[in-house]
Amino acid sequence: MDDLHCEIITPLQVVYDAPVGLVQVPGEKGLFTVLKNHAPIISVLTEGSIRVIGKNGHEKHFDCKSGVVECKNNKMVILIHE
């Protein structure tokens, strides 16, 4: 997989599913950014905003009350409670 691909999933639906340039998430120890070829990571998310910049340059924000994120082999899955 050449691009970083991101899925954002709530208990009710998939709210985002596309290739991205970067994703910024509210981790337990602060905001962190994931780019293409990031080292594998699993983290708990806290309340805040998830910032996604798509391959087309458009920026989107998603509210997060809590959740988890896993990124491995340029595949990022974010499970959130809105």
mmCIF file of the N, C-alpha and C atoms, coordinates in Angstrom:
data_MODEL
# 
_entry.id   MODEL 
# 
loop_
_atom_site.group_PDB 
_atom_site.id 
_atom_site.type_symbol 
_atom_site.label_atom_id 
_atom_site.label_alt_id 
_atom_site.label_comp_id 
_atom_site.label_asym_id 
_atom_site.label_entity_id 
_atom_site.label_seq_id 
_atom_site.pdbx_PDB_ins_code 
_atom_site.Cartn_x 
_atom_site.Cartn_y 
_atom_site.Cartn_z 
_atom_site.occupancy 
_atom_site.B_iso_or_equiv 
_atom_site.pdbx_formal_charge 
_atom_site.auth_seq_id 
_atom_site.auth_comp_id 
_atom_site.auth_asym_id 
_atom_site.auth_atom_id 
_atom_site.pdbx_PDB_model_num 
ATOM 1   N N  . MET A 1 1  ? 0.863   -1.181 0.000  1.00 0.00 ? 1  MET A N  1 
ATOM 2   C CA . MET A 1 1  ? 0.000   0.000  0.000  1.00 0.00 ? 1  MET A CA 1 
ATOM 3   C C  . MET A 1 1  ? 0.902   1.234  0.000  1.00 0.00 ? 1  MET A C  1 
ATOM 4   N N  . ASP A 1 2  ? 0.713   2.099  -0.986 1.00 0.00 ? 2  ASP A N  1 
ATOM 5   C CA . ASP A 1 2  ? 1.569   3.262  -1.134 1.00 0.00 ? 2  ASP A CA 1 
ATOM 6   C C  . ASP A 1 2  ? 1.157   4.425  -0.248 1.00 0.00 ? 2  ASP A C  1 
ATOM 7   N N  . ASP A 1 3  ? -0.135  4.642  -0.083 1.00 0.00 ? 3  ASP A N  1 
ATOM 8   C CA . ASP A 1 3  ? -0.635  5.762  0.703  1.00 0.00 ? 3  ASP A CA 1 
ATOM 9   C C  . ASP A 1 3  ? -0.976  5.327  2.117  1.00 0.00 ? 3  ASP A C  1 
ATOM 10  N N  . LEU A 1 4  ? -1.024  6.303  3.023  1.00 0.00 ? 4  LEU A N  1 
ATOM 11  C CA . LEU A 1 4  ? -1.579  6.063  4.352  1.00 0.00 ? 4  LEU A CA 1 
ATOM 12  C C  . LEU A 1 4  ? -3.096  6.070  4.196  1.00 0.00 ? 4  LEU A C  1 
ATOM 13  N N  . HIS A 1 5  ? -3.739  4.996  4.620  1.00 0.00 ? 5  HIS A N  1 
ATOM 14  C CA . HIS A 1 5  ? -5.193  4.882  4.515  1.00 0.00 ? 5  HIS A CA 1 
ATOM 15  C C  . HIS A 1 5  ? -5.788  4.964  5.906  1.00 0.00 ? 5  HIS A C  1 
ATOM 16  N N  . CYS A 1 6  ? -6.836  5.771  6.071  1.00 0.00 ? 6  CYS A N  1 
ATOM 17  C CA . CYS A 1 6  ? -7.441  5.991  7.381  1.00 0.00 ? 6  CYS A CA 1 
ATOM 18  C C  . CYS A 1 6  ? -8.922  5.647  7.374  1.00 0.00 ? 6  CYS A C  1 
ATOM 19  N N  . GLU A 1 7  ? -9.334  4.891  8.387  1.00 0.00 ? 7  GLU A N  1 
ATOM 20  C CA . GLU A 1 7  ? -10.744 4.625  8.645  1.00 0.00 ? 7  GLU A CA 1 
ATOM 21  C C  . GLU A 1 7  ? -11.072 5.172  10.023 1.00 0.00 ? 7  GLU A C  1 
ATOM 22  N N  . ILE A 1 8  ? -12.154 5.926  10.129 1.00 0.00 ? 8  ILE A N  1 
ATOM 23  C CA . ILE A 1 8  ? -12.647 6.397  11.423 1.00 0.00 ? 8  ILE A CA 1 
ATOM 24  C C  . ILE A 1 8  ? -14.024 5.778  11.597 1.00 0.00 ? 8  ILE A C  1 
ATOM 25  N N  . ILE A 1 9  ? -14.178 5.023  12.687 1.00 0.00 ? 9  ILE A N  1 
ATOM 26  C CA . ILE A 1 9  ? -15.383 4.237  12.905 1.00 0.00 ? 9  ILE A CA 1 
ATOM 27  C C  . ILE A 1 9  ? -15.993 4.576  14.256 1.00 0.00 ? 9  ILE A C  1 
ATOM 28  N N  . THR A 1 10 ? -17.315 4.809  14.279 1.00 0.00 ? 10 THR A N  1 
ATOM 29  C CA . THR A 1 10 ? -18.068 4.990  15.518 1.00 0.00 ? 10 THR A CA 1 
ATOM 30  C C  . THR A 1 10 ? -18.885 3.713  15.733 1.00 0.00 ? 10 THR A C  1 
ATOM 31  N N  . PRO A 1 11 ? -19.536 3.575  16.892 1.00 0.00 ? 11 PRO A N  1 
ATOM 32  C CA . PRO A 1 11 ? -20.384 2.398  17.089 1.00 0.00 ? 11 PRO A CA 1 
ATOM 33  C C  . PRO A 1 11 ? -21.520 2.296  16.069 1.00 0.00 ? 11 PRO A C  1 
ATOM 34  N N  . LEU A 1 12 ? -21.877 3.407  15.427 1.00 0.00 ? 12 LEU A N  1 
ATOM 35  C CA . LEU A 1 12 ? -23.008 3.402  14.502 1.00 0.00 ? 12 LEU A CA 1 
ATOM 36  C C  . LEU A 1 12 ? -22.635 3.336  13.025 1.00 0.00 ? 12 LEU A C  1 
ATOM 37  N N  . GLN A 1 13 ? -21.424 3.834  12.681 1.00 0.00 ? 13 GLN A N  1 
ATOM 38  C CA . GLN A 1 13 ? -21.104 3.913  11.256 1.00 0.00 ? 13 GLN A CA 1 
ATOM 39  C C  . GLN A 1 13 ? -19.627 4.183  11.008 1.00 0.00 ? 13 GLN A C  1 
ATOM 40  N N  . VAL A 1 14 ? -19.231 3.999  9.772  1.00 0.00 ? 14 VAL A N  1 
ATOM 41  C CA . VAL A 1 14 ? -17.915 4.430  9.314  1.00 0.00 ? 14 VAL A CA 1 
ATOM 42  C C  . VAL A 1 14 ? -18.078 5.883  8.881  1.00 0.00 ? 14 VAL A C  1 
ATOM 43  N N  . VAL A 1 15 ? -17.339 6.796  9.540  1.00 0.00 ? 15 VAL A N  1 
ATOM 44  C CA . VAL A 1 15 ? -17.510 8.218  9.229  1.00 0.00 ? 15 VAL A CA 1 
ATOM 45  C C  . VAL A 1 15 ? -16.449 8.743  8.266  1.00 0.00 ? 15 VAL A C  1 
ATOM 46  N N  . TYR A 1 16 ? -15.378 7.964  8.091  1.00 0.00 ? 16 TYR A N  1 
ATOM 47  C CA . TYR A 1 16 ? -14.332 8.391  7.149  1.00 0.00 ? 16 TYR A CA 1 
ATOM 48  C C  . TYR A 1 16 ? -13.588 7.147  6.687  1.00 0.00 ? 16 TYR A C  1 
ATOM 49  N N  . ASP A 1 17 ? -13.283 7.074  5.396  1.00 0.00 ? 17 ASP A N  1 
ATOM 50  C CA . ASP A 1 17 ? -12.562 5.924  4.847  1.00 0.00 ? 17 ASP A CA 1 
ATOM 51  C C  . ASP A 1 17 ? -11.907 6.366  3.544  1.00 0.00 ? 17 ASP A C  1 
ATOM 52  N N  . ALA A 1 18 ? -10.624 6.770  3.621  1.00 0.00 ? 18 ALA A N  1 
ATOM 53  C CA . ALA A 1 18 ? -9.953  7.293  2.433  1.00 0.00 ? 18 ALA A CA 1 
ATOM 54  C C  . ALA A 1 18 ? -8.449  7.394  2.666  1.00 0.00 ? 18 ALA A C  1 
ATOM 55  N N  . PRO A 1 19 ? -7.686  7.517  1.582  1.00 0.00 ? 19 PRO A N  1 
ATOM 56  C CA . PRO A 1 19 ? -6.256  7.806  1.716  1.00 0.00 ? 19 PRO A CA 1 
ATOM 57  C C  . PRO A 1 19 ? -6.065  9.209  2.279  1.00 0.00 ? 19 PRO A C  1 
ATOM 58  N N  . VAL A 1 20 ? -5.016  9.397  3.077  1.00 0.00 ? 20 VAL A N  1 
ATOM 59  C CA . VAL A 1 20 ? -4.781  10.686 3.725  1.00 0.00 ? 20 VAL A CA 1 
ATOM 60  C C  . VAL A 1 20 ? -3.322  11.104 3.599  1.00 0.00 ? 20 VAL A C  1 
ATOM 61  N N  . GLY A 1 21 ? -3.101  12.397 3.802  1.00 0.00 ? 21 GLY A N  1 
ATOM 62  C CA . GLY A 1 21 ? -1.747  12.923 3.871  1.00 0.00 ? 21 GLY A CA 1 
ATOM 63  C C  . GLY A 1 21 ? -1.212  12.846 5.289  1.00 0.00 ? 21 GLY A C  1 
ATOM 64  N N  . LEU A 1 22 ? -2.095  13.184 6.261  1.00 0.00 ? 22 LEU A N  1 
ATOM 65  C CA . LEU A 1 22 ? -1.723  13.079 7.675  1.00 0.00 ? 22 LEU A CA 1 
ATOM 66  C C  . LEU A 1 22 ? -2.970  13.018 8.528  1.00 0.00 ? 22 LEU A C  1 
ATOM 67  N N  . VAL A 1 23 ? -2.777  12.482 9.734  1.00 0.00 ? 23 VAL A N  1 
ATOM 68  C CA . VAL A 1 23 ? -3.848  12.423 10.724 1.00 0.00 ? 23 VAL A CA 1 
ATOM 69  C C  . VAL A 1 23 ? -3.258  12.853 12.058 1.00 0.00 ? 23 VAL A C  1 
ATOM 70  N N  . GLN A 1 24 ? -3.951  13.741 12.756 1.00 0.00 ? 24 GLN A N  1 
ATOM 71  C CA . GLN A 1 24 ? -3.534  14.189 14.087 1.00 0.00 ? 24 GLN A CA 1 
ATOM 72  C C  . GLN A 1 24 ? -4.621  13.775 15.073 1.00 0.00 ? 24 GLN A C  1 
ATOM 73  N N  . VAL A 1 25 ? -4.212  13.076 16.142 1.00 0.00 ? 25 VAL A N  1 
ATOM 74  C CA . VAL A 1 25 ? -5.173  12.541 17.111 1.00 0.00 ? 25 VAL A CA 1 
ATOM 75  C C  . VAL A 1 25 ? -4.804  12.958 18.531 1.00 0.00 ? 25 VAL A C  1 
ATOM 76  N N  . PRO A 1 26 ? -5.825  13.032 19.421 1.00 0.00 ? 26 PRO A N  1 
ATOM 77  C CA . PRO A 1 26 ? -5.575  13.403 20.818 1.00 0.00 ? 26 PRO A CA 1 
ATOM 78  C C  . PRO A 1 26 ? -5.226  12.178 21.675 1.00 0.00 ? 26 PRO A C  1 
ATOM 79  N N  . GLY A 1 27 ? -3.943  11.876 21.781 1.00 0.00 ? 27 GLY A N  1 
ATOM 80  C CA . GLY A 1 27 ? -3.497  10.751 22.589 1.00 0.00 ? 27 GLY A CA 1 
ATOM 81  C C  . GLY A 1 27 ? -3.502  11.083 24.072 1.00 0.00 ? 27 GLY A C  1 
ATOM 82  N N  . GLU A 1 28 ? -3.314  10.066 24.898 1.00 0.00 ? 28 GLU A N  1 
ATOM 83  C CA . GLU A 1 28 ? -3.303  10.261 26.352 1.00 0.00 ? 28 GLU A CA 1 
ATOM 84  C C  . GLU A 1 28 ? -2.233  11.249 26.800 1.00 0.00 ? 28 GLU A C  1 
ATOM 85  N N  . LYS A 1 29 ? -1.121  11.306 26.083 1.00 0.00 ? 29 LYS A N  1 
ATOM 86  C CA . LYS A 1 29 ? -0.025  12.196 26.475 1.00 0.00 ? 29 LYS A CA 1 
ATOM 87  C C  . LYS A 1 29 ? 0.072   13.418 25.578 1.00 0.00 ? 29 LYS A C  1 
ATOM 88  N N  . GLY A 1 30 ? -1.020  13.710 24.861 1.00 0.00 ? 30 GLY A N  1 
ATOM 89  C CA . GLY A 1 30 ? -1.048  14.882 24.004 1.00 0.00 ? 30 GLY A CA 1 
ATOM 90  C C  . GLY A 1 30 ? -1.297  14.528 22.552 1.00 0.00 ? 30 GLY A C  1 
ATOM 91  N N  . LEU A 1 31 ? -1.423  15.568 21.746 1.00 0.00 ? 31 LEU A N  1 
ATOM 92  C CA . LEU A 1 31 ? -1.653  15.370 20.314 1.00 0.00 ? 31 LEU A CA 1 
ATOM 93  C C  . LEU A 1 31 ? -0.443  14.717 19.667 1.00 0.00 ? 31 LEU A C  1 
ATOM 94  N N  . PHE A 1 32 ? -0.707  13.804 18.718 1.00 0.00 ? 32 PHE A N  1 
ATOM 95  C CA . PHE A 1 32 ? 0.389   13.302 17.905 1.00 0.00 ? 32 PHE A CA 1 
ATOM 96  C C  . PHE A 1 32 ? -0.087  13.118 16.475 1.00 0.00 ? 32 PHE A C  1 
ATOM 97  N N  . THR A 1 33 ? 0.862   13.204 15.560 1.00 0.00 ? 33 THR A N  1 
ATOM 98  C CA . THR A 1 33 ? 0.569   13.164 14.136 1.00 0.00 ? 33 THR A CA 1 
ATOM 99  C C  . THR A 1 33 ? 1.123   11.883 13.531 1.00 0.00 ? 33 THR A C  1 
ATOM 100 N N  . VAL A 1 34 ? 0.330   11.294 12.647 1.00 0.00 ? 34 VAL A N  1 
ATOM 101 C CA . VAL A 1 34 ? 0.740   10.090 11.936 1.00 0.00 ? 34 VAL A CA 1 
ATOM 102 C C  . VAL A 1 34 ? 0.836   10.436 10.451 1.00 0.00 ? 34 VAL A C  1 
ATOM 103 N N  . LEU A 1 35 ? 1.984   10.119 9.871  1.00 0.00 ? 35 LEU A N  1 
ATOM 104 C CA . LEU A 1 35 ? 2.231   10.311 8.447  1.00 0.00 ? 35 LEU A CA 1 
ATOM 105 C C  . LEU A 1 35 ? 2.480   8.951  7.795  1.00 0.00 ? 35 LEU A C  1 
ATOM 106 N N  . LYS A 1 36 ? 2.561   8.932  6.485  1.00 0.00 ? 36 LYS A N  1 
ATOM 107 C CA . LYS A 1 36 ? 2.878   7.717  5.739  1.00 0.00 ? 36 LYS A CA 1 
ATOM 108 C C  . LYS A 1 36 ? 4.154   7.074  6.300  1.00 0.00 ? 36 LYS A C  1 
ATOM 109 N N  . ASN A 1 37 ? 4.162   5.758  6.383  1.00 0.00 ? 37 ASN A N  1 
ATOM 110 C CA . ASN A 1 37 ? 5.299   4.956  6.863  1.00 0.00 ? 37 ASN A CA 1 
ATOM 111 C C  . ASN A 1 37 ? 5.606   5.156  8.342  1.00 0.00 ? 37 ASN A C  1 
ATOM 112 N N  . HIS A 1 38 ? 4.607   5.552  9.138  1.00 0.00 ? 38 HIS A N  1 
ATOM 113 C CA . HIS A 1 38 ? 4.776   5.686  10.587 1.00 0.00 ? 38 HIS A CA 1 
ATOM 114 C C  . HIS A 1 38 ? 5.071   4.314  11.183 1.00 0.00 ? 38 HIS A C  1 
ATOM 115 N N  . ALA A 1 39 ? 5.843   4.281  12.235 1.00 0.00 ? 39 ALA A N  1 
ATOM 116 C CA . ALA A 1 39 ? 6.099   3.030  12.953 1.00 0.00 ? 39 ALA A CA 1 
ATOM 117 C C  . ALA A 1 39 ? 4.775   2.494  13.492 1.00 0.00 ? 39 ALA A C  1 
ATOM 118 N N  . PRO A 1 40 ? 4.642   1.174  13.602 1.00 0.00 ? 40 PRO A N  1 
ATOM 119 C CA . PRO A 1 40 ? 3.399   0.613  14.159 1.00 0.00 ? 40 PRO A CA 1 
ATOM 120 C C  . PRO A 1 40 ? 3.105   1.206  15.536 1.00 0.00 ? 40 PRO A C  1 
ATOM 121 N N  . ILE A 1 41 ? 1.829   1.497  15.781 1.00 0.00 ? 41 ILE A N  1 
ATOM 122 C CA . ILE A 1 41 ? 1.436   2.118  17.048 1.00 0.00 ? 41 ILE A CA 1 
ATOM 123 C C  . ILE A 1 41 ? 0.002   1.730  17.387 1.00 0.00 ? 41 ILE A C  1 
ATOM 124 N N  . ILE A 1 42 ? -0.244  1.573  18.675 1.00 0.00 ? 42 ILE A N  1 
ATOM 125 C CA . ILE A 1 42 ? -1.591  1.447  19.229 1.00 0.00 ? 42 ILE A CA 1 
ATOM 126 C C  . ILE A 1 42 ? -1.643  2.432  20.382 1.00 0.00 ? 42 ILE A C  1 
ATOM 127 N N  . SER A 1 43 ? -2.712  3.246  20.447 1.00 0.00 ? 43 SER A N  1 
ATOM 128 C CA . SER A 1 43 ? -2.808  4.247  21.496 1.00 0.00 ? 43 SER A CA 1 
ATOM 129 C C  . SER A 1 43 ? -4.259  4.466  21.902 1.00 0.00 ? 43 SER A C  1 
ATOM 130 N N  . VAL A 1 44 ? -4.432  4.841  23.163 1.00 0.00 ? 44 VAL A N  1 
ATOM 131 C CA . VAL A 1 44 ? -5.742  5.251  23.670 1.00 0.00 ? 44 VAL A CA 1 
ATOM 132 C C  . VAL A 1 44 ? -5.924  6.728  23.337 1.00 0.00 ? 44 VAL A C  1 
ATOM 133 N N  . LEU A 1 45 ? -7.139  7.094  22.942 1.00 0.00 ? 45 LEU A N  1 
ATOM 134 C CA . LEU A 1 45 ? -7.440  8.482  22.627 1.00 0.00 ? 45 LEU A CA 1 
ATOM 135 C C  . LEU A 1 45 ? -8.273  9.103  23.734 1.00 0.00 ? 45 LEU A C  1 
ATOM 136 N N  . THR A 1 46 ? -8.085  10.397 23.929 1.00 0.00 ? 46 THR A N  1 
ATOM 137 C CA . THR A 1 46 ? -8.841  11.138 24.926 1.00 0.00 ? 46 THR A CA 1 
ATOM 138 C C  . THR A 1 46 ? -9.760  12.129 24.210 1.00 0.00 ? 46 THR A C  1 
ATOM 139 N N  . GLU A 1 47 ? -10.478 12.911 24.982 1.00 0.00 ? 47 GLU A N  1 
ATOM 140 C CA . GLU A 1 47 ? -11.396 13.881 24.400 1.00 0.00 ? 47 GLU A CA 1 
ATOM 141 C C  . GLU A 1 47 ? -10.623 14.938 23.621 1.00 0.00 ? 47 GLU A C  1 
ATOM 142 N N  . GLY A 1 48 ? -11.122 15.234 22.440 1.00 0.00 ? 48 GLY A N  1 
ATOM 143 C CA . GLY A 1 48 ? -10.473 16.236 21.600 1.00 0.00 ? 48 GLY A CA 1 
ATOM 144 C C  . GLY A 1 48 ? -10.974 16.127 20.174 1.00 0.00 ? 48 GLY A C  1 
ATOM 145 N N  . SER A 1 49 ? -10.170 16.623 19.264 1.00 0.00 ? 49 SER A N  1 
ATOM 146 C CA . SER A 1 49 ? -10.533 16.640 17.856 1.00 0.00 ? 49 SER A CA 1 
ATOM 147 C C  . SER A 1 49 ? -9.518  15.838 17.049 1.00 0.00 ? 49 SER A C  1 
ATOM 148 N N  . ILE A 1 50 ? -10.030 15.042 16.126 1.00 0.00 ? 50 ILE A N  1 
ATOM 149 C CA . ILE A 1 50 ? -9.171  14.320 15.177 1.00 0.00 ? 50 ILE A CA 1 
ATOM 150 C C  . ILE A 1 50 ? -9.114  15.171 13.919 1.00 0.00 ? 50 ILE A C  1 
ATOM 151 N N  . ARG A 1 51 ? -7.906  15.476 13.493 1.00 0.00 ? 51 ARG A N  1 
ATOM 152 C CA . ARG A 1 51 ? -7.694  16.314 12.300 1.00 0.00 ? 51 ARG A CA 1 
ATOM 153 C C  . ARG A 1 51 ? -7.167  15.417 11.185 1.00 0.00 ? 51 ARG A C  1 
ATOM 154 N N  . VAL A 1 52 ? -7.843  15.455 10.045 1.00 0.00 ? 52 VAL A N  1 
ATOM 155 C CA . VAL A 1 52 ? -7.449  14.642 8.897  1.00 0.00 ? 52 VAL A CA 1 
ATOM 156 C C  . VAL A 1 52 ? -7.232  15.563 7.712  1.00 0.00 ? 52 VAL A C  1 
ATOM 157 N N  . ILE A 1 53 ? -6.089  15.430 7.079  1.00 0.00 ? 53 ILE A N  1 
ATOM 158 C CA . ILE A 1 53 ? -5.840  16.139 5.824  1.00 0.00 ? 53 ILE A CA 1 
ATOM 159 C C  . ILE A 1 53 ? -5.766  15.071 4.739  1.00 0.00 ? 53 ILE A C  1 
ATOM 160 N N  . GLY A 1 54 ? -6.746  15.106 3.838  1.00 0.00 ? 54 GLY A N  1 
ATOM 161 C CA . GLY A 1 54 ? -6.836  14.118 2.771  1.00 0.00 ? 54 GLY A CA 1 
ATOM 162 C C  . GLY A 1 54 ? -5.767  14.321 1.709  1.00 0.00 ? 54 GLY A C  1 
ATOM 163 N N  . LYS A 1 55 ? -5.662  13.364 0.819  1.00 0.00 ? 55 LYS A N  1 
ATOM 164 C CA . LYS A 1 55 ? -4.693  13.445 -0.276 1.00 0.00 ? 55 LYS A CA 1 
ATOM 165 C C  . LYS A 1 55 ? -4.984  14.639 -1.179 1.00 0.00 ? 55 LYS A C  1 
ATOM 166 N N  . ASN A 1 56 ? -6.239  15.097 -1.191 1.00 0.00 ? 56 ASN A N  1 
ATOM 167 C CA . ASN A 1 56 ? -6.625  16.245 -2.015 1.00 0.00 ? 56 ASN A CA 1 
ATOM 168 C C  . ASN A 1 56 ? -6.349  17.578 -1.319 1.00 0.00 ? 56 ASN A C  1 
ATOM 169 N N  . GLY A 1 57 ? -5.828  17.522 -0.067 1.00 0.00 ? 57 GLY A N  1 
ATOM 170 C CA . GLY A 1 57 ? -5.507  18.736 0.666  1.00 0.00 ? 57 GLY A CA 1 
ATOM 171 C C  . GLY A 1 57 ? -6.634  19.276 1.527  1.00 0.00 ? 57 GLY A C  1 
ATOM 172 N N  . HIS A 1 58 ? -7.833  18.703 1.407  1.00 0.00 ? 58 HIS A N  1 
ATOM 173 C CA . HIS A 1 58 ? -8.959  19.157 2.222  1.00 0.00 ? 58 HIS A CA 1 
ATOM 174 C C  . HIS A 1 58 ? -8.807  18.676 3.663  1.00 0.00 ? 58 HIS A C  1 
ATOM 175 N N  . GLU A 1 59 ? -9.104  19.554 4.588  1.00 0.00 ? 59 GLU A N  1 
ATOM 176 C CA . GLU A 1 59 ? -8.975  19.255 6.013  1.00 0.00 ? 59 GLU A CA 1 
ATOM 177 C C  . GLU A 1 59 ? -10.349 18.991 6.622  1.00 0.00 ? 59 GLU A C  1 
ATOM 178 N N  . LYS A 1 60 ? -10.443 17.925 7.428  1.00 0.00 ? 60 LYS A N  1 
ATOM 179 C CA . LYS A 1 60 ? -11.685 17.594 8.135  1.00 0.00 ? 60 LYS A CA 1 
ATOM 180 C C  . LYS A 1 60 ? -11.369 17.395 9.599  1.00 0.00 ? 60 LYS A C  1 
ATOM 181 N N  . HIS A 1 61 ? -12.370 17.645 10.441 1.00 0.00 ? 61 HIS A N  1 
ATOM 182 C CA . HIS A 1 61 ? -12.232 17.449 11.886 1.00 0.00 ? 61 HIS A CA 1 
ATOM 183 C C  . HIS A 1 61 ? -13.373 16.564 12.381 1.00 0.00 ? 61 HIS A C  1 
ATOM 184 N N  . PHE A 1 62 ? -13.043 15.670 13.310 1.00 0.00 ? 62 PHE A N  1 
ATOM 185 C CA . PHE A 1 62 ? -14.024 14.776 13.906 1.00 0.00 ? 62 PHE A CA 1 
ATOM 186 C C  . PHE A 1 62 ? -13.893 14.869 15.420 1.00 0.00 ? 62 PHE A C  1 
ATOM 187 N N  . ASP A 1 63 ? -15.025 15.046 16.108 1.00 0.00 ? 63 ASP A N  1 
ATOM 188 C CA . ASP A 1 63 ? -15.013 15.095 17.575 1.00 0.00 ? 63 ASP A CA 1 
ATOM 189 C C  . ASP A 1 63 ? -14.800 13.704 18.138 1.00 0.00 ? 63 ASP A C  1 
ATOM 190 N N  . CYS A 1 64 ? -14.026 13.646 19.217 1.00 0.00 ? 64 CYS A N  1 
ATOM 191 C CA . CYS A 1 64 ? -13.710 12.378 19.860 1.00 0.00 ? 64 CYS A CA 1 
ATOM 192 C C  . CYS A 1 64 ? -13.860 12.543 21.367 1.00 0.00 ? 64 CYS A C  1 
ATOM 193 N N  . LYS A 1 65 ? -14.700 11.717 22.003 1.00 0.00 ? 65 LYS A N  1 
ATOM 194 C CA . LYS A 1 65 ? -14.795 11.710 23.463 1.00 0.00 ? 65 LYS A CA 1 
ATOM 195 C C  . LYS A 1 65 ? -13.790 10.734 24.048 1.00 0.00 ? 65 LYS A C  1 
ATOM 196 N N  . SER A 1 66 ? -13.600 9.609  23.352 1.00 0.00 ? 66 SER A N  1 
ATOM 197 C CA . SER A 1 66 ? -12.626 8.597  23.743 1.00 0.00 ? 66 SER A CA 1 
ATOM 198 C C  . SER A 1 66 ? -12.474 7.642  22.566 1.00 0.00 ? 66 SER A C  1 
ATOM 199 N N  . GLY A 1 67 ? -11.455 6.804  22.634 1.00 0.00 ? 67 GLY A N  1 
ATOM 200 C CA . GLY A 1 67 ? -11.274 5.844  21.558 1.00 0.00 ? 67 GLY A CA 1 
ATOM 201 C C  . GLY A 1 67 ? -9.910  5.199  21.579 1.00 0.00 ? 67 GLY A C  1 
ATOM 202 N N  . VAL A 1 68 ? -9.633  4.470  20.501 1.00 0.00 ? 68 VAL A N  1 
ATOM 203 C CA . VAL A 1 68 ? -8.335  3.840  20.314 1.00 0.00 ? 68 VAL A CA 1 
ATOM 204 C C  . VAL A 1 68 ? -7.935  3.995  18.852 1.00 0.00 ? 68 VAL A C  1 
ATOM 205 N N  . VAL A 1 69 ? -6.627  3.973  18.623 1.00 0.00 ? 69 VAL A N  1 
ATOM 206 C CA . VAL A 1 69 ? -6.113  4.055  17.263 1.00 0.00 ? 69 VAL A CA 1 
ATOM 207 C C  . VAL A 1 69 ? -5.049  2.973  17.087 1.00 0.00 ? 69 VAL A C  1 
ATOM 208 N N  . GLU A 1 70 ? -5.051  2.373  15.911 1.00 0.00 ? 70 GLU A N  1 
ATOM 209 C CA . GLU A 1 70 ? -3.998  1.430  15.541 1.00 0.00 ? 70 GLU A CA 1 
ATOM 210 C C  . GLU A 1 70 ? -3.511  1.818  14.160 1.00 0.00 ? 70 GLU A C  1 
ATOM 211 N N  . CYS A 1 71 ? -2.206  1.848  13.992 1.00 0.00 ? 71 CYS A N  1 
ATOM 212 C CA . CYS A 1 71 ? -1.620  2.127  12.687 1.00 0.00 ? 71 CYS A CA 1 
ATOM 213 C C  . CYS A 1 71 ? -0.509  1.111  12.436 1.00 0.00 ? 71 CYS A C  1 
ATOM 214 N N  . LYS A 1 72 ? -0.594  0.435  11.305 1.00 0.00 ? 72 LYS A N  1 
ATOM 215 C CA . LYS A 1 72 ? 0.414   -0.567 10.942 1.00 0.00 ? 72 LYS A CA 1 
ATOM 216 C C  . LYS A 1 72 ? 0.389   -0.721 9.425  1.00 0.00 ? 72 LYS A C  1 
ATOM 217 N N  . ASN A 1 73 ? 1.552   -0.734 8.825  1.00 0.00 ? 73 ASN A N  1 
ATOM 218 C CA . ASN A 1 73 ? 1.679   -0.922 7.371  1.00 0.00 ? 73 ASN A CA 1 
ATOM 219 C C  . ASN A 1 73 ? 0.816   0.064  6.573  1.00 0.00 ? 73 ASN A C  1 
ATOM 220 N N  . ASN A 1 74 ? 0.838   1.331  6.977  1.00 0.00 ? 74 ASN A N  1 
ATOM 221 C CA . ASN A 1 74 ? 0.103   2.406  6.299  1.00 0.00 ? 74 ASN A CA 1 
ATOM 222 C C  . ASN A 1 74 ? -1.413  2.206  6.299  1.00 0.00 ? 74 ASN A C  1 
ATOM 223 N N  . LYS A 1 75 ? -1.918  1.459  7.261  1.00 0.00 ? 75 LYS A N  1 
ATOM 224 C CA . LYS A 1 75 ? -3.360  1.276  7.458  1.00 0.00 ? 75 LYS A CA 1 
ATOM 225 C C  . LYS A 1 75 ? -3.687  1.747  8.862  1.00 0.00 ? 75 LYS A C  1 
ATOM 226 N N  . MET A 1 76 ? -4.495  2.797  8.969  1.00 0.00 ? 76 MET A N  1 
ATOM 227 C CA . MET A 1 76 ? -4.838  3.395  10.255 1.00 0.00 ? 76 MET A CA 1 
ATOM 228 C C  . MET A 1 76 ? -6.321  3.205  10.525 1.00 0.00 ? 76 MET A C  1 
ATOM 229 N N  . VAL A 1 77 ? -6.637  2.620  11.671 1.00 0.00 ? 77 VAL A N  1 
ATOM 230 C CA . VAL A 1 77 ? -8.025  2.422  12.084 1.00 0.00 ? 77 VAL A CA 1 
ATOM 231 C C  . VAL A 1 77 ? -8.234  3.156  13.394 1.00 0.00 ? 77 VAL A C  1 
ATOM 232 N N  . ILE A 1 78 ? -9.220  4.038  13.436 1.00 0.00 ? 78 ILE A N  1 
ATOM 233 C CA . ILE A 1 78 ? -9.538  4.812  14.624 1.00 0.00 ? 78 ILE A CA 1 
ATOM 234 C C  . ILE A 1 78 ? -10.961 4.481  15.040 1.00 0.00 ? 78 ILE A C  1 
ATOM 235 N N  . LEU A 1 79 ? -11.104 3.939  16.237 1.00 0.00 ? 79 LEU A N  1 
ATOM 236 C CA . LEU A 1 79 ? -12.410 3.626  16.804 1.00 0.00 ? 79 LEU A CA 1 
ATOM 237 C C  . LEU A 1 79 ? -12.723 4.697  17.824 1.00 0.00 ? 79 LEU A C  1 
ATOM 238 N N  . ILE A 1 80 ? -13.821 5.432  17.619 1.00 0.00 ? 80 ILE A N  1 
ATOM 239 C CA . ILE A 1 80 ? -14.111 6.555  18.521 1.00 0.00 ? 80 ILE A CA 1 
ATOM 240 C C  . ILE A 1 80 ? -15.541 6.491  19.047 1.00 0.00 ? 80 ILE A C  1 
ATOM 241 N N  . HIS A 1 81 ? -15.702 7.139  20.189 1.00 0.00 ? 81 HIS A N  1 
ATOM 242 C CA . HIS A 1 81 ? -17.017 7.421  20.740 1.00 0.00 ? 81 HIS A CA 1 
ATOM 243 C C  . HIS A 1 81 ? -17.196 8.922  20.593 1.00 0.00 ? 81 HIS A C  1 
ATOM 244 N N  . GLU A 1 82 ? -18.222 9.318  19.842 1.00 0.00 ? 82 GLU A N  1 
ATOM 245 C CA . GLU A 1 82 ? -18.447 10.741 19.573 1.00 0.00 ? 82 GLU A CA 1 
ATOM 246 C C  . GLU A 1 82 ? -19.138 11.421 20.721 1.00 0.00 ? 82 GLU A C  1 
# 
